[in-house]
């Protein structure tokens, strides 16, 4: 993998909002100084902004602070922003725990800016699903906040023949009403890879998929979850791809939107907590991870963000179960999980191809 080129691409994408993440902001002085002071009653954590950040504060950070007396210095940003900062601060990190999505999570492990998770320090380890961890069974480097995925969305007041498969995006009825993600989002390259697979490309090739994508009559491409939401809220787009959580939030607001699990399955992703390599707050880090993986925290995140929980004993009502990314009766194993390591190997190449063939074309 051409890591240097991949990282340069990531740096240039640092201001792009990835799905589920808020707009990146500069860390406050207090957070930046946490490493220097090495205060045992403080910990610095990188999380997402927006609705996700609000839910994380409500269900994890605030109760954790109240229960332990440990102050959490919050650094808000998207996965790419956090990863870039970890690379820049590799010799002396100012972040103790970092939340990052699939794809960037794997890159953080490749670049050795995160530690292996010590499962023996997790009190709820025996109550966690195998999917709770990113990495191998012997070397996990991330523990999940939850799982989510890219599916199909349509406006039932506009679309009379709802799509059921990714292949349906090419229906004449959807011309000029459609939106799909760019490679800047967590779901963009997985969708390109899935279309390439449907079109008969061998693993690791996307030329047929790109040719097919060029045939789409889109109203716009979106480069982040917020941009997609804006397109559906404004009515500019009435069918296409989007993430389950934001779709259900819009539905709660009264928009006539429906979320469809494609015949090929939702393109899954996870958001993972990482122990930053070099942190001097190991005891506090695991105290936080124990709270983040508790039954109560997992239930709160699932209820507010519709993320699939990784605790075996969560108790969710019918409405929330129906809004899981795999449906009411499914499980995380039913998600169509892309090979994010393969995506990372080709990230530079596929980004360049997209820009040349789709944007430039």
C-alpha positions in Angstrom: 0.0 0.0 0.0 1.3 3.4 -0.9 0.8 4.8 2.6 2.4 8.2 2.1 0.1 9.0 -0.8 -2.9 7.7 1.0 -2.2 10.0 4.0 -1.7 13.0 1.8 -5.2 12.4 0.4 -6.6 12.1 3.9 -4.9 15.4 4.9 -6.5 17.2 2.0 -9.8 15.7 3.0 -9.5 16.9 6.6 -12.3 19.4 6.3 -14.7 16.9 4.7 -17.4 15.7 7.1 -17.6 11.9 7.2 -21.0 10.2 7.8 -22.1 10.4 11.3 -19.5 13.0 12.3 -19.8 16.7 13.0 -17.8 19.5 11.5 -14.2 19.5 12.7 -13.2 22.3 15.0 -9.9 23.3 16.6 -9.3 21.7 20.0 -9.5 24.1 22.9 -6.5 25.1 24.8 -7.5 23.1 27.8 -7.7 19.9 25.7 -4.3 20.6 24.1 -2.7 21.1 27.4 -4.0 17.9 29.0 -0.8 15.8 28.1 1.5 18.5 29.5 -0.2 18.5 32.9 -0.7 14.7 33.1 -3.6 15.3 35.5 -4.9 12.0 36.8 -8.4 13.5 37.2 -8.6 14.5 33.5 -8.7 12.7 30.2 -8.8 14.0 26.6 -11.2 12.2 24.2 -11.7 12.9 20.4 -15.3 12.4 19.4 -17.7 13.4 16.6 -19.8 16.5 16.6 -23.4 17.1 15.8 -26.1 14.7 16.9 -23.6 12.0 17.5 -21.5 14.1 19.8 -24.6 15.2 21.7 -25.7 11.5 22.2 -22.1 10.5 23.3 -22.0 13.4 25.8 -25.5 12.6 27.2 -25.2 8.8 27.5 -21.4 8.3 28.1 -19.3 11.3 29.0 -21.6 13.2 31.4 -22.5 10.1 33.4 -18.9 9.0 33.4 -17.7 12.3 34.8 -20.4 12.3 37.5 -19.6 8.7 38.5 -15.8 8.9 38.5 -15.0 12.5 39.1 -12.8 12.4 36.1 -13.1 15.5 33.8 -13.3 14.8 30.1 -11.7 17.3 27.8 -13.5 16.9 24.5 -12.0 17.4 21.0 -14.7 17.3 18.3 -14.0 16.4 14.8 -14.4 13.7 12.1 -12.4 10.5 11.8 -9.9 12.0 9.3 -9.3 15.1 11.5 -8.6 12.9 14.5 -6.3 10.6 12.5 -4.3 13.5 11.1 -3.8 14.9 14.6 -2.7 11.5 15.9 -0.1 11.3 13.1 1.2 14.8 13.8 1.4 14.1 17.6 2.7 10.6 17.3 5.7 11.2 19.5 3.7 13.1 22.2 -0.1 12.6 21.9 -2.5 15.0 23.6 -5.4 12.7 23.0 -6.0 9.6 25.2 -9.0 8.0 23.5 -10.0 8.5 19.8 -13.3 7.6 18.2 -12.9 6.8 14.5 -14.9 5.0 11.8 -14.2 1.9 9.7 -11.5 2.5 7.2 -9.8 5.2 9.2 -9.7 2.8 12.2 -7.7 0.3 10.1 -5.3 3.1 9.0 -4.7 4.2 12.5 -3.6 0.6 13.4 -1.4 0.4 10.2 0.3 3.6 11.3 0.7 2.4 14.9 -0.9 5.4 16.5 -3.2 3.2 18.6 -2.7 0.5 21.1 -3.9 -3.1 21.3 -7.0 -3.3 23.4 -6.4 -5.2 26.7 -9.7 -7.1 26.9 -8.8 -8.3 30.4 -9.3 -4.7 31.6 -12.9 -4.6 30.2 -15.4 -5.5 32.9 -18.1 -6.3 30.4 -15.9 -8.3 28.1 -17.9 -11.5 28.6 -21.1 -9.6 27.7 -19.8 -8.2 24.5 -20.4 -9.6 21.0 -17.4 -10.8 19.0 -18.1 -7.9 16.7 -17.4 -5.5 19.5 -13.8 -5.4 18.5 -12.0 -4.2 15.3 -8.9 -6.3 14.4 -8.1 -9.9 15.0 -9.2 -11.9 18.0 -5.6 -11.9 19.3 -5.0 -8.2 18.5 -8.0 -6.0 18.7 -7.3 -2.3 18.3 -10.8 -0.8 18.5 -13.9 -1.4 20.6 -17.2 -0.4 19.0 -19.5 2.5 20.0 -21.9 0.7 17.6 -22.6 -0.3 14.0 -24.5 1.5 11.3 -24.7 1.3 7.5 -25.5 2.8 4.1 -28.8 1.8 2.7 -31.5 3.0 0.3 -33.8 6.0 1.0 -36.8 7.2 -0.9 -39.6 9.8 -0.5 -42.8 7.9 -0.6 -44.7 11.0 -1.8 -42.6 11.2 -4.9 -41.4 7.7 -5.7 -44.2 5.4 -6.7 -42.0 2.3 -7.3 -39.6 2.0 -4.3 -36.1 0.6 -5.0 -35.3 -2.7 -3.5 -31.7 -3.2 -4.8 -28.7 -1.1 -5.5 -29.3 -2.0 -9.2 -32.6 -0.1 -9.1 -30.8 3.2 -9.0 -30.7 3.1 -12.8 -34.5 3.0 -13.2 -35.8 5.7 -15.5 -38.2 6.9 -12.8 -35.3 8.0 -10.7 -33.5 10.1 -13.2 -32.7 13.6 -11.9 -34.0 12.7 -8.4 -31.1 10.6 -7.2 -28.1 11.2 -4.9 -25.2 8.9 -4.0 -22.0 9.4 -1.9 -18.6 10.4 -3.1 -15.4 8.5 -2.0 -15.0 11.2 0.7 -17.6 9.6 2.8 -17.3 6.3 4.7 -19.9 4.7 2.4 -18.6 6.0 -0.9 -15.9 3.5 -1.8 -17.9 0.6 -0.4 -20.8 1.5 -2.7 -18.4 1.8 -5.7 -17.0 -1.6 -4.8 -20.4 -3.2 -4.5 -21.6 -1.8 -7.8 -18.3 -3.1 -9.4 -19.0 -6.5 -7.9 -22.5 -6.5 -9.3 -21.1 -5.6 -12.7 -18.7 -8.5 -12.7 -15.4 -6.8 -11.6 -12.8 -9.0 -9.9 -11.9 -8.2 -6.3 -9.9 -5.1 -6.2 -11.0 -3.7 -9.6 -13.6 -1.0 -10.1 -13.5 -0.2 -13.9 -16.9 -1.7 -14.7 -18.4 -0.2 -11.6 -17.1 3.3 -12.6 -18.5 2.8 -16.1 -21.9 1.9 -14.5 -21.8 4.9 -12.1 -21.2 7.2 -15.0 -24.6 6.2 -16.4 -26.4 7.5 -13.2 -28.5 10.6 -13.7 -27.9 12.2 -10.3 -29.2 15.5 -9.0 -26.0 15.7 -6.8 -23.3 13.7 -5.1 -22.9 14.1 -1.3 -19.6 14.2 0.5 -21.0 13.8 4.1 -24.0 12.7 6.0 -25.1 16.3 6.6 -25.0 17.1 2.9 -27.2 14.0 2.1 -29.7 15.1 4.8 -29.9 18.6 3.3 -30.6 17.1 -0.1 -33.5 15.0 1.2 -34.9 17.8 3.5 -35.0 20.3 0.6 -36.7 17.9 -1.7 -33.8 18.3 -4.2 -33.3 14.5 -3.9 -36.1 12.0 -3.4 -34.3 8.7 -3.8 -30.7 7.4 -3.3 -28.3 6.3 -0.7 -28.1 7.4 2.9 -27.4 6.2 6.4 -30.1 4.7 8.6 -29.8 7.0 11.7 -30.1 10.3 9.9 -32.9 9.0 7.8 -35.0 8.0 10.8 -34.3 11.4 12.4 -35.8 13.1 9.4 -38.7 10.7 9.5 -39.3 11.7 13.1 -39.4 15.3 11.9 -42.3 14.5 9.6 -40.5 13.9 6.3 -42.2 11.2 4.2 -38.9 9.1 3.9 -38.5 5.4 4.1 -35.3 3.4 4.7 -34.8 0.2 2.7 -32.4 -2.6 3.3 -31.1 -3.5 -0.2 -31.4 -7.0 -1.4 -27.6 -7.1 -1.3 -27.6 -5.9 2.3 -26.7 -2.7 4.0 -23.1 -1.6 3.5 -22.0 -1.8 7.1 -19.5 0.3 9.1 -18.6 0.7 12.7 -17.4 3.6 14.9 -14.6 2.5 17.3 -13.0 3.7 20.4 -9.2 3.5 20.3 -6.6 3.8 23.0 -4.0 6.2 21.7 -0.4 4.9 21.8 1.6 6.8 24.3 -1.2 7.9 26.6 -0.2 8.1 30.3 -3.8 7.7 31.4 -4.2 4.0 31.0 -6.3 3.5 34.2 -8.6 6.3 33.3 -8.8 5.2 29.7 -10.1 1.7 30.7 -12.4 3.3 33.2 -14.0 5.2 30.4 -14.1 2.2 28.0 -15.8 0.2 30.8 -18.5 2.9 30.9 -18.8 3.2 27.1 -19.4 -0.6 26.8 -21.9 -0.8 29.6 -25.4 -1.9 29.0 -26.9 1.5 29.9 -24.5 3.4 27.6 -25.1 1.0 24.8 -28.9 1.3 25.1 -28.7 5.1 25.2 -26.7 5.2 22.0 -28.9 2.7 20.2 -32.0 4.6 21.2 -30.7 8.0 20.1 -28.6 7.2 17.1 -30.0 3.8 16.0 -26.6 2.3 16.1 -26.5 -1.5 16.5 -25.2 -2.2 20.0 -22.4 -4.6 20.9 -23.6 -5.5 24.4 -25.5 -8.8 24.5 -28.0 -7.8 27.2 -29.3 -4.5 25.7 -33.1 -4.1 25.9 -34.5 -2.2 23.0 -38.2 -1.6 22.2 -39.9 -2.6 19.0 -39.5 0.8 17.3 -35.7 0.8 17.9 -35.3 -2.8 16.8 -37.1 -2.0 13.6 -34.6 0.8 13.0 -31.5 -1.3 13.4 -29.3 -1.3 10.2 -30.1 -4.9 9.7 -33.8 -4.8 10.5 -35.8 -6.0 13.4 -34.9 -9.7 13.3 -31.3 -9.4 12.0 -27.9 -9.1 13.7 -24.5 -7.4 13.0 -23.5 -10.5 11.1 -26.2 -9.7 8.5 -24.5 -6.4 7.6 -22.6 -6.5 4.3 -19.2 -5.5 5.8 -16.8 -4.2 3.1 -13.1 -5.2 3.2 -11.8 -1.8 4.5 -8.2 -3.0 4.4 -8.6 -3.6 0.6 -10.3 -0.2 0.3 -7.4 1.4 2.0 -4.9 -0.3 -0.3 -6.7 1.3 -3.3 -8.0 4.5 -1.7 -5.6 6.8 -3.7 -6.2 5.0 -7.0 -10.0 4.9 -6.6 -10.2 8.5 -5.5 -8.3 9.5 -8.5 -10.4 7.4 -10.9 -13.6 8.8 -9.4 -12.4 12.4 -9.8 -11.3 11.7 -13.4 -14.1 9.5 -14.6 -17.1 10.8 -12.6 -16.4 14.4 -11.6 -14.2 15.2 -14.6 -16.4 13.3 -17.0 
